[in-house]
Amino acid sequence: MNTFSIVHAGLVLAIAAFASSSTRAADRPNVIVILTDDQGYGEFSCNGNPIANTPNIDRLAEAGVRFVDFHVSPMCTPTRGQLMSGLDAFRNGAINVSSGRTLLKPELKTMANVFQEAGYRTGHFGKWHLGDNYPFRPEDRGFEETLWFPSSHINSVPDYWDNDYFEDTYIHNSKRKKYQGYCTDIFFNEAMKWADNSRDDRPFFAYIALNAAHWPWFVPDAYRKVVRDAIDANPESITSLGPNRKKDLVSFLAMGANIDENVGRLDHFLEKTGLKTNTIVVFLTDNGSTMGVHYYNAQMRGSKTTLWEGGHRVPCFIRWPKGIATPGDIDTLCHVQDLMPTLADLCGIESHLPAKLDGISLRPVIDNRTESLPDRMLVINYSRMPGFKVSYTTENPAIPHRDGACVMWRQWRLIENRKLYNVKEDIHQNHDVAADHPEVVSNMRSHLNRWWEEVRQDILEPQRVILGHDKENPILLSACEWLDVFVDQQVQIRRGVLKNGAWHVHVDQPGLYEFELRRWPRESGLRLDGGCPSQMVTDGTFVAGTALPIDRAKLRIGKTVTSIETPNQERTAFITQHELSNGPIEIQSYLLDDNGEELCGAYYLYVRRL
């Protein structure tokens, strides 16, 4: 062959290879993961709920595979970190719901990174809860399109002041933007709008993570009527509830009815656009129910935050009309860390997965119900909020402890390294059978010890927000990042909780920085020493804000403490400037009265590299 022929042949082969690759990418399924908040295993009519009616979620479950022994963390951040990383919480850094322990290690590859590397569009809509600042935000972790709110819930400390689920201000692609409508409707609407993009033929990965049905239980009132009617038709289901608890339950289930309606709207969208056949839809919840123990808990014991089965066994449904031929139940023990490798396997992009994961692909049992997965023990452990009452330690429960675990193996559950339950025979976990099965206890305890030795070395090392980086300057640090101190709700700011803590940060660029210490956020316009009236919002009332006699302030940067005697002219903030070197550093603020006595820390610290 002459030179021209060789070059021409090579060009043809290259074009053919590119065309083949593009075709394979276009044929890959879209993926939508829906994660709801604080709904448990029993919150759905397909799982026997006597009050809730969830026809759209039921249809999704009926058309797909249903993992009936599927587990998450008993609290939301650890679950979300495990979903995104495929790693146990104590390996990935996101171990608590607040207190400076929500940050997913920045060096880890996320589920979004995996899909993005494989040629997918990636979008996140709703609750993130794995870090509010660079480099932990969803836009820093592989998502091209992002619509989210900071911290654990709408109306958390760093959230836009007085957001109340209706007509809220959220963060869209790193900028605050006001939206019209109800939060759950907005997140689904924006996800569908983004997915319906005929100008981009890449497959998409959409992560719709809702704040519903998390407290506060605000919801359009129209959804309450159907719940009240269901309760009236089945009054024996809530005989033990007082009037206030009943009112909360109605609102909680009304939020669930709105979620179900949105799942139905999403299905209609997928059908109308022709996307349904080749779109994988995953539906799961982030922890056990906050309400199930009060009315229906699918026979399980425990709720959110507990190691009992009702704290971490949740529904998980996967539907893919083109790829899952036989719907049905799968009773294999599995956990949320398995979803990242499972979805990569189903989409044919497993080569993009990290080398080491705690999860495994569930595809073998999805494709063939006679197959089995490796016999394995799974560990649930997480950092509790400071102030939690626990029996396994007398120390601050925010500090991770080996015995704050549930080890799962087949039908066995070893709780706090001492009590053993057989959930196949005793789903409510009434009978501790540790004394009857010493070999089982010994095996599970040995596994726990080995696991603990693997994770304990750097578990207390704080993840650090980065100051002065071009990706986020200026930056807001809030009290929800005070290490091992819990201040995460705007109601705590209104009440003026007398707490303080330190931020552990990393300075990216040396130089002059401005620090702005505030008791209230900027958008509130409130004075340092002022209170605020109670606030009527769409579906409730925010309590009045307590005035604190704030007169002066101090700021500690490392070991250097600076006094700030006078606030700005508006008396809304104390402002000071400091030269910073690059590297890790600890920062703490102090708001003082006119005697120089400490009241609390500045709940809001705005930092700008000048």
Protein Blocks (a to p, Z undefined) as FASTA:
>chain_A
ZZklmmmmmmmmmmmmmmmmmmmmmmpccddddddehiafklpfklopakbccfklmmmm
mmmccdfbbccdfbfklmmmmmmnopafklnopabfbeoiabccfkbccfklmmmmnopa
cddehjeklojbdckbfklnopabdcddehjbghiaklcehiahiapacdeehiacdded
jfklmmmmmmmmmmmcckbccdcddddddfbfcdcddddfklmmmmmmmmmmmmmlmmmp
cfklmmmmmmmmmmmmmmmmmmmmmmmmmmmnopmmmcccddddfbdcfklmmmpgghpa
cdehiabfklmpccdddddfklmmbgcddfbdcdfklmmmmmmmmnopmmmpcfbdfbdc
fklmmmpmkbccddddddddddddehiacfkbcbdfklccfklcccdehjbccehhlacc
dfklmmnopaccklmmmmlmmmmmmmmmmmmmmmmmmmmpccdddehiaklccddddfkl
pghiacfbfklmmnopacddddddddfbgcdddddddfbdfklopafkbccdddddfkbc
cddddddddfbdcddehjaccddfbdcfkopaccddddddedddddddddddfkopafbd
cfbacdddZZ
